[in-house]
Amino acid sequence: MPEHHIIILQIGPANPIIAWTIALAAIALIFPVIIRYYVKGSPQFIPSFVKLTYDYRRILEKHALYYQRLSPENKRKFVERVYIFIRSKTFIPRRFKKVTLEMKTLIAASAVQLTFGFEKFEMPHFTKILIYPDTYYSLIRKAYHKGEVNPAARLVVFSWKSFIEGYQNPYDSKNLGLHEMAHVLKLENKVLKNEVAFLDPDLYKKWEKMAAQHIERLKQGPDLLFRRYAAENEYEFFAVAIEIFFERPFSLRAIHPEIYALLKGLLKQDPILIQQLESEETFIAERKVV
């Protein structure tokens, strides 16, 4: 009577460590393909963070020139910070129904761009962001505004029309998002100085002294880069300087090297280096709006 033989076929490597290594490598190769395919269709079971990361990048690649010029590593860091910033704030619509993901992403991007050189970046004192479709009337200041910051209410306010105009020409030194976030940064530094000291106190003393001198000069006559509004006070001078620092860095470095050097130290970043800019190409683009 013939014996029954059980034949065991061994498929793959006998060493379990090698088997797991091969399996993990296969997953690593296949997973991004699956995610790209399914995120496009937006099914319910795709993890929300994965889809949000995809959406953030799509929006930033379309609108945010600063993000577009970053290295791959810094792009990943930027997107992570956008995600964290959005989760830390409450976005409130006024005179329209819903704050879109694009609105949240670009407002967060303006804050992340400004604070990209800092380890802590959330600006926790300001918890609410109020968005109007266009200019709005401020009952507190009895005037129409494009944006404002209210530290008592822990609130930042934007006109969306004015905000998005700031991204349409990245070389005109006018960006409402950067302008208002510069106010937020300064006030955050003042309110939470014992917890989150964004601005180096020694450098900031030098900044205040230098800013006072430039404000007096602006009151006497026009400047090649700074618009007259910067002479209102030191807060506005700082906010306008931030706009120029990011949108016309080569011009600022050439015309006001002391301002460029101090902002580079205060913000712990150099927009020319971090964006991997080529001076001649960027200067030509800047010259178009002089």
Secondary structure, DSSP 8 states (H G I E B T S, - for coil): -----------S-SSHHHHHHHHHHHHHHHHHHHHHHHHHH--TTS-HHHHHHHHHHHHHHHH-HHHHTS-HHHHHHHHHHHHHHHHHSEEEESSSS---HHHHHHHHHHHHHHTTTSS----TT--EEEEESS-EEETTTTEEESEEEETTTTEEEEEHHHHHHHHH-TTSS--HHHHHHHHHHHHHHHHTTTT---S-HHHHHHHHHHHHHHHHHHHHS--SS--GGGGS-HHHHHHHHHHHHHHSHHHHHHH-HHHHHHHHHHHT--HHHHTT--HHHHHHHHHTT-
